[in-house]
Amino acid sequence: MILIDFNDTILPWVGRLNLEFTYLSNKKFREQNINLSKEQWVVLKYLYQKDGLIQNDLAFITSRDKTSMTRLINNMEKNALIRRENCEYDKRINLIFIEDKGRQLFEKTLPIMQNLIDLLQKGIPRNTLEQTIETLKKLETNLLKYTD
């Protein structure tokens, strides 16, 4: 049996990139005296694009479990970035809305994140980025076949 070196697979590299990008974006926010984490920024991004998302759907699209999403929502609600409302037709469903403060904070931080993404992707041809994204999507599809 031939052993594959885990470092020769894509998985640890994706994990490292995510951790390093999270660290860097949080650092850049702190340098600007912005009290926001990358995870909170991602939630604001989705709500900025489509307000009034169902909390469970937001957890799914941000790849968070329900417990950690609830904790994140609670913290963001305390900071008046978002608000939670019960659904009219099903009280078990929470709808999440971005507040003016959250919208303004997202707009303020968008150039910071765009700059970080530009720096990260510097020197990589567009077609290489597109192919990499397609490969990652295929990996996710393959993985989800075994996690359901």
N, C-alpha and C positions, 0 to 999 in steps of 0.2 A: 504494500500500500504506500502510495506516495503522499507525503504530507505537504499541504499547501501552506506557505507562509502567509498568515493572516494579513501582514503588512503589504502583501502583493495583491490584495483584493481592494475593491473600492470602498468597502464599508468603514474601515478605520479612518480613511482620509475624509470621508463625508462627515463623520463624527467630529474629527479634529477641527475641520473648517467651521462647523457650526459652533463649537465651543469658542474658538478663537474670534469668530465674527461677533458672537454674543459679548465676549469680553471687550473687544474693541469698540463696539457700538455703545455699550454701557459706559465705557471710559469717556468717549466723546460727548455723550450726554452730560455726564458729571462735569466735564471741563467747561461746558456751557451753562452750568448750574441748572440743568434740567433734571427734575426728579421723575425719571421714566426708565423702565427697563426695555430691552429689545422685545421681550414677550408682550409687554403692554403695548408697545408700538405696533406690533403685528395685529393685535386686537383692534386698535384704533384704525389701522389701515383697512381692515375688512369692513368695519362699521362705516368708515368714511366712504367706501365704495358702495356699500349696500347697508343702509341703516335698518334697524329693527330685526336683526337676525335672531333666530331661536338659539338659546344658550347651548343646547346640545349640538346643534349644527355648527355653531362657532367653535365648540370644543373639537369637533371632527375635522373641520377645515384647518384648524391650527395644530392638529395632531396632539391634542392634550386630553388627558383623561378627565372625567367629570369632576372629580375631587379637586384637582389642581386648577381646573377652569373656574370652579366656584370660588376658590381662594383668590385667584387673580381678579375675577369680577368683583368680589367683595372689596379688595384693596382699591381697585379703580373707581368703584362707586364711592368709597370714603373720600377719595380725592376729587370727586365731582367731575370725573372724566367721562363717565358713562352713567346710564340709569337702567334699572331693571324694572320691567312691568310684567304683570301677569297677563297672559293671553285671555281675551274675552271669552272664547268658546271652550278653553281648557285651562283651568287654573293651575294644572301641573306644569304647564309650559311657561317658561320665562322668555320674554323678548328683551333684547339688549339694544339700547339706543346710545348713540354718541351725543354727548352734551356739547354746548358751545366751547367750554374750556378744553374738552378733548379734541374737538375739531381744530381749534386754534393751535393747540400743542402739536397735533399731527402736521399741520401746515408749516409750523416752525421747524419741526424736526425732519421733514421730508428732504430738504436739501442736504442735511447731514448724512442721512442714510444713502441718498443718491450718490454723494461724493464717495462714501465708503465703498459702495458697490462698484463705482467707476474705477477706484484704486485697485480693488480686488480683481477686476476683470481686465485691467490694463495689459496690453500686449497680447491678448488672446483674440484671434480672429473670430468674427461673428459666427461664421459657419461652424467653427469648433465649439463655441458656446452652445449653439443650437443642437449640435450632435450630442454634446454632453448632457444637455437637458433631456433630450429624447431617450438617451441611455438610462438616465436616472429614473425617468418615468417608467420605462420598461422594467427596471429593477423593482420599483415599487409595486407594479402590477404582479410580477412574479412572487414577491414577498406576500402580498395580500392573499394570494391563492392558498397560502399555508397558514395564515393567521385567522381566517374566518371560521 
